[in-house]
Every structure is written in structure tokens, then in C-alpha cells.
Amino acid sequence: MLGNLPINLAAGLFAGEASAWARRAKRNAIAYCFIGFFGLTAWALLVAGSVAVAAETYGLPASLLVGALMFLAVAMLLAGVLKFFAWRRRKAERERQTRNALMAAGAATVVSTGIVRSKPLLFLALALGAGIAAGGFSLGRSQQGE
């Protein structure tokens, strides 16, 4: 019973930290939503105000065109940022897969070298390999007969 105490204690601490982290993440997400909403509202009012001021000087059609171009520029900028984040995420995933493949190849090399150096493990590996091959061969023959 006492042997599991450190594990239980660590699991409890982790669970407490995880729930605190989840609460913090939720609170931050809500705050960022409000920040984004108010920021976009301020941007829209700024563009609307600049269009109203520019309409007195350049006329309504020209100032509306400039305002629309400003919104288009912001939309293109946001799309570019999202594309960059997606590219970075794909790149990180490719690097993770490459790293995992290299680690698996290295582990296979180490294991195979250890098996070859040890005579009992070599015989065991050969017996397992022969058994798997025979099982696969007999399974293939039984499926052909159907």
C-alpha cells in the first residue's frame, strides 16, 4: 500500500495541475475572444470614421473603395498568417515523424546487434522467425484453398 504512495501523490498533483491548466486555458480563450471582438470592432469603427472623413474630401465612392481595400488587406494578412501557422505545423509533424523513424531504425540496429552477439538470443530469434514464417505460409495456403 505504501509502495504506491509516490505514484498516487504524483498522479494527484498532475491531475490538479492539469485541471488548473485547463481552467487557465479556458479563461484565456474567453479573454482572447473578447480582445479579438473588441479589436475588430475598433478596427471597423476606425475604417468607417476614416471613410466618413475621406468622403468629405474625395467623395463617397472613392473613400468606400479605399475602406474596402483596407478590409481586404487585413483579410489577406490574416489568411497569410494562418497559412504560415499551418505550414509550420506540417513541418513540425514531418520532423517528428522523421525523428521517430530514425529512433526506430536505431533501436532495431541496437537490438539486432545484441541478438547477433548473443548465441542463445540468436537461436531464439531464428526460431521465432521460422515460426512466424511457417505460420504465415500455412495461413496463406489455407486462404488459397477457400
One Martini backbone bead per residue (centre of mass of N, CA, C, O) as a GRO file, in nm:
protein
  146
    1MET     BB    1   0.059   0.061  -0.023
    2LEU     BB    2   0.314   0.252   0.017
    3GLY     BB    3   0.440   0.206  -0.271
    4ASN     BB    4   0.202   0.394  -0.417
    5LEU     BB    5   0.223   0.682  -0.303
    6PRO     BB    6   0.397   0.840  -0.514
    7ILE     BB    7   0.209   0.786  -0.751
    8ASN     BB    8  -0.049   0.909  -0.630
    9LEU     BB    9   0.072   1.186  -0.576
   10ALA     BB   10   0.154   1.252  -0.866
   11ALA     BB   11  -0.127   1.217  -0.992
   12GLY     BB   12  -0.264   1.436  -0.823
   13LEU     BB   13  -0.086   1.670  -0.911
   14PHE     BB   14  -0.137   1.644  -1.212
   15ALA     BB   15  -0.444   1.675  -1.201
   16GLY     BB   16  -0.437   1.956  -1.073
   17GLU     BB   17  -0.269   2.090  -1.298
   18ALA     BB   18  -0.454   2.019  -1.532
   19SER     BB   19  -0.705   2.169  -1.430
   20ALA     BB   20  -0.569   2.444  -1.407
   21TRP     BB   21  -0.484   2.462  -1.701
   22ALA     BB   22  -0.772   2.442  -1.820
   23ARG     BB   23  -0.884   2.694  -1.685
   24ARG     BB   24  -0.678   2.891  -1.802
   25ALA     BB   25  -0.734   2.833  -2.101
   26LYS     BB   26  -1.032   2.912  -2.096
   27ARG     BB   27  -0.994   3.200  -1.996
   28ASN     BB   28  -0.806   3.290  -2.228
   29ALA     BB   29  -0.999   3.232  -2.461
   30ILE     BB   30  -1.215   3.432  -2.376
   31ALA     BB   31  -1.035   3.682  -2.370
   32TYR     BB   32  -0.946   3.664  -2.673
   33CYS     BB   33  -1.227   3.698  -2.788
   34PHE     BB   34  -1.276   3.979  -2.676
   35ILE     BB   35  -1.029   4.113  -2.796
   36GLY     BB   36  -1.104   4.053  -3.091
   37PHE     BB   37  -1.377   4.190  -3.100
   38PHE     BB   38  -1.284   4.477  -3.010
   39GLY     BB   39  -1.069   4.510  -3.226
   40LEU     BB   40  -1.257   4.481  -3.475
   41THR     BB   41  -1.447   4.709  -3.397
   42ALA     BB   42  -1.234   4.931  -3.397
   43TRP     BB   43  -1.151   4.892  -3.689
   44ALA     BB   44  -1.430   4.949  -3.817
   45LEU     BB   45  -1.461   5.235  -3.697
   46LEU     BB   46  -1.205   5.349  -3.824
   47VAL     BB   47  -1.289   5.304  -4.116
   48ALA     BB   48  -1.557   5.456  -4.104
   49GLY     BB   49  -1.434   5.728  -4.020
   50SER     BB   50  -1.237   5.757  -4.262
   51VAL     BB   51  -1.460   5.753  -4.474
   52ALA     BB   52  -1.613   6.003  -4.375
   53VAL     BB   53  -1.373   6.199  -4.403
   54ALA     BB   54  -1.301   6.129  -4.705
   55ALA     BB   55  -1.579   6.207  -4.832
   56GLU     BB   56  -1.536   6.517  -4.817
   57THR     BB   57  -1.285   6.513  -5.017
   58TYR     BB   58  -1.328   6.243  -5.235
   59GLY     BB   59  -1.575   6.098  -5.185
   60LEU     BB   60  -1.763   5.821  -5.145
   61PRO     BB   61  -1.656   5.606  -5.349
   62ALA     BB   62  -1.350   5.632  -5.287
   63SER     BB   63  -1.364   5.582  -4.980
   64LEU     BB   64  -1.497   5.299  -4.999
   65LEU     BB   65  -1.268   5.168  -5.157
   66VAL     BB   66  -1.048   5.210  -4.945
   67GLY     BB   67  -1.192   5.057  -4.718
   68ALA     BB   68  -1.210   4.785  -4.868
   69LEU     BB   69  -0.903   4.755  -4.907
   70MET     BB   70  -0.838   4.742  -4.606
   71PHE     BB   71  -0.999   4.484  -4.548
   72LEU     BB   72  -0.853   4.307  -4.755
   73ALA     BB   73  -0.570   4.332  -4.631
   74VAL     BB   74  -0.641   4.200  -4.361
   75ALA     BB   75  -0.742   3.932  -4.474
   76MET     BB   76  -0.474   3.855  -4.614
   77LEU     BB   77  -0.303   3.859  -4.361
   78LEU     BB   78  -0.456   3.640  -4.205
   79ALA     BB   79  -0.421   3.418  -4.418
   80GLY     BB   80  -0.110   3.416  -4.406
   81VAL     BB   81  -0.084   3.339  -4.110
   82LEU     BB   82  -0.239   3.069  -4.130
   83LYS     BB   83  -0.051   2.941  -4.340
   84PHE     BB   84   0.203   2.951  -4.167
   85PHE     BB   85   0.100   2.774  -3.934
   86ALA     BB   86   0.043   2.524  -4.109
   87TRP     BB   87   0.332   2.487  -4.213
   88ARG     BB   88   0.466   2.457  -3.935
   89ARG     BB   89   0.303   2.208  -3.846
   90ARG     BB   90   0.389   2.020  -4.081
   91LYS     BB   91   0.693   2.038  -4.028
   92ALA     BB   92   0.687   1.923  -3.739
   93GLU     BB   93   0.561   1.651  -3.819
   94ARG     BB   94   0.785   1.558  -4.009
   95GLU     BB   95   1.012   1.571  -3.797
   96ARG     BB   96   0.883   1.368  -3.602
   97GLN     BB   97   0.873   1.128  -3.799
   98THR     BB   98   1.175   1.119  -3.857
   99ARG     BB   99   1.268   1.080  -3.565
  100ASN     BB  100   1.112   0.813  -3.519
  101ALA     BB  101   1.246   0.653  -3.748
  102LEU     BB  102   1.537   0.680  -3.643
  103MET     BB  103   1.485   0.550  -3.368
  104ALA     BB  104   1.385   0.276  -3.477
  105ALA     BB  105   1.637   0.207  -3.638
  106GLY     BB  106   1.832   0.219  -3.400
  107ALA     BB  107   1.691   0.003  -3.228
  108ALA     BB  108   1.712  -0.225  -3.435
  109THR     BB  109   2.018  -0.227  -3.445
  110VAL     BB  110   2.073  -0.284  -3.147
  111VAL     BB  111   1.909  -0.543  -3.124
  112SER     BB  112   2.044  -0.702  -3.353
  113THR     BB  113   2.330  -0.691  -3.232
  114GLY     BB  114   2.257  -0.835  -2.966
  115ILE     BB  115   2.157  -1.098  -3.097
  116VAL     BB  116   2.417  -1.177  -3.256
  117ARG     BB  117   2.611  -1.187  -2.999
  118SER     BB  118   2.390  -1.383  -2.889
  119LYS     BB  119   2.329  -1.710  -2.912
  120PRO     BB  120   2.054  -1.757  -2.773
  121LEU     BB  121   1.909  -1.517  -2.916
  122LEU     BB  122   1.957  -1.614  -3.204
  123PHE     BB  123   1.798  -1.880  -3.181
  124LEU     BB  124   1.533  -1.750  -3.096
  125ALA     BB  125   1.498  -1.567  -3.344
  126LEU     BB  126   1.499  -1.797  -3.551
  127ALA     BB  127   1.256  -1.949  -3.436
  128LEU     BB  128   1.053  -1.717  -3.458
  129GLY     BB  129   1.088  -1.665  -3.759
  130ALA     BB  130   1.008  -1.951  -3.851
  131GLY     BB  131   0.727  -1.950  -3.719
  132ILE     BB  132   0.615  -1.705  -3.868
  133ALA     BB  133   0.663  -1.812  -4.154
  134ALA     BB  134   0.496  -2.071  -4.124
  135GLY     BB  135   0.232  -1.935  -4.043
  136GLY     BB  136   0.207  -1.762  -4.300
  137PHE     BB  137   0.215  -1.997  -4.501
  138SER     BB  138  -0.031  -2.157  -4.389
  139LEU     BB  139  -0.231  -1.921  -4.412
  140GLY     BB  140  -0.204  -1.884  -4.717
  141ARG     BB  141  -0.296  -2.177  -4.794
  142SER     BB  142  -0.579  -2.168  -4.655
  143GLN     BB  143  -0.685  -1.924  -4.832
  144GLN     BB  144  -0.655  -2.061  -5.117
  145GLY     BB  145  -0.865  -2.304  -5.067
  146GLU     BB  146  -1.140  -2.119  -5.060
   0.00000   0.00000   0.00000
